[in-house]
Amino acid sequence: MKMKANGGKIAISVYEAQNLEGYQIKGTAAYVTEGETVNTFKAMVEKMFNGAATAKGALVITPSKVIVTAFKIHCLQAIMK
Protein backbone atom coordinates (compact mmCIF):
# COMPACT_ATOMS: atom_id res chain seq x y z
CA MET A 1 0.00 0.00 0.00
CA LYS A 2 1.45 3.34 -1.02
CA MET A 3 1.23 6.04 1.62
CA LYS A 4 -1.48 8.50 0.55
CA ALA A 5 -0.47 11.54 2.54
CA ASN A 6 2.13 13.71 0.80
CA GLY A 7 2.29 11.42 -2.24
CA GLY A 8 4.15 8.77 -0.28
CA LYS A 9 7.08 11.10 0.38
CA ILE A 10 8.88 10.73 3.70
CA ALA A 11 11.84 12.25 5.54
CA ILE A 12 13.47 10.67 8.57
CA SER A 13 16.21 12.22 10.70
CA VAL A 14 18.38 10.41 13.25
CA TYR A 15 21.41 11.52 15.22
CA GLU A 16 23.87 10.45 17.88
CA ALA A 17 23.19 12.60 20.94
CA GLN A 18 26.79 12.67 22.21
CA ASN A 19 28.44 14.07 19.09
CA LEU A 20 25.38 15.36 17.17
CA GLU A 21 26.33 13.47 14.01
CA GLY A 22 23.35 12.24 12.07
CA TYR A 23 21.54 11.50 8.85
CA GLN A 24 18.42 12.66 7.09
CA ILE A 25 16.90 10.19 4.65
CA LYS A 26 14.40 11.47 2.08
CA GLY A 27 12.40 9.22 -0.22
CA THR A 28 9.10 7.42 -0.67
CA ALA A 29 7.40 4.96 1.65
CA ALA A 30 5.12 1.98 1.19
CA TYR A 31 3.43 0.00 3.96
CA VAL A 32 3.45 -3.72 3.18
CA THR A 33 1.55 -6.44 5.04
CA GLU A 34 2.73 -9.57 3.24
CA GLY A 35 5.76 -11.02 1.53
CA GLU A 36 9.33 -11.98 2.39
CA THR A 37 10.23 -8.57 3.87
CA VAL A 38 7.27 -8.67 6.24
CA ASN A 39 7.92 -12.29 7.24
CA THR A 40 11.54 -11.45 8.07
CA PHE A 41 10.52 -8.33 10.01
CA LYS A 42 7.84 -10.20 11.98
CA ALA A 43 10.35 -12.89 12.98
CA MET A 44 12.88 -10.24 14.08
CA VAL A 45 10.29 -8.39 16.21
CA GLU A 46 9.02 -11.56 17.87
CA LYS A 47 12.59 -12.66 18.69
CA MET A 48 13.63 -9.20 19.90
CA PHE A 49 10.67 -8.93 22.28
CA ASN A 50 10.58 -12.63 23.27
CA GLY A 51 7.09 -13.06 21.80
CA ALA A 52 5.63 -10.11 23.76
CA ALA A 53 5.17 -8.06 20.57
CA THR A 54 4.36 -8.76 16.96
CA ALA A 55 4.39 -6.77 13.74
CA LYS A 56 1.46 -6.40 11.37
CA GLY A 57 3.55 -5.05 8.51
CA ALA A 58 6.63 -3.11 7.54
CA LEU A 59 7.31 0.38 6.26
CA VAL A 60 9.60 0.07 3.24
CA ILE A 61 11.47 3.27 2.42
CA THR A 62 13.05 3.84 -0.97
CA PRO A 63 15.68 6.56 -0.47
CA SER A 64 16.10 9.33 -3.02
CA LYS A 65 18.56 11.42 -0.98
CA VAL A 66 20.70 10.91 2.12
CA ILE A 67 22.11 13.94 3.90
CA VAL A 68 24.92 13.52 6.43
CA THR A 69 24.77 16.04 9.25
CA ALA A 70 27.77 16.69 11.45
CA PHE A 71 27.13 19.51 13.86
CA LYS A 72 30.23 19.31 16.00
CA ILE A 73 30.03 20.24 19.66
CA HIS A 74 32.55 23.10 19.22
CA CYS A 75 30.11 24.74 16.76
CA LEU A 76 27.35 24.52 19.36
CA GLN A 77 29.62 25.99 22.03
CA ALA A 78 30.50 28.91 19.73
CA ILE A 79 26.82 29.63 19.06
CA MET A 80 25.89 29.58 22.74
CA LYS A 81 28.57 32.12 23.77
Buried (B, 14 or more C-beta within 10 A) or exposed (E): EEBEEEEBEBEEEEBEEEEBBBBBBBBBBBBBEEEEEBEEBBEEBBEEEEEEEEBEBBEBBEEEEEEEEEEEEEEEEEEEE
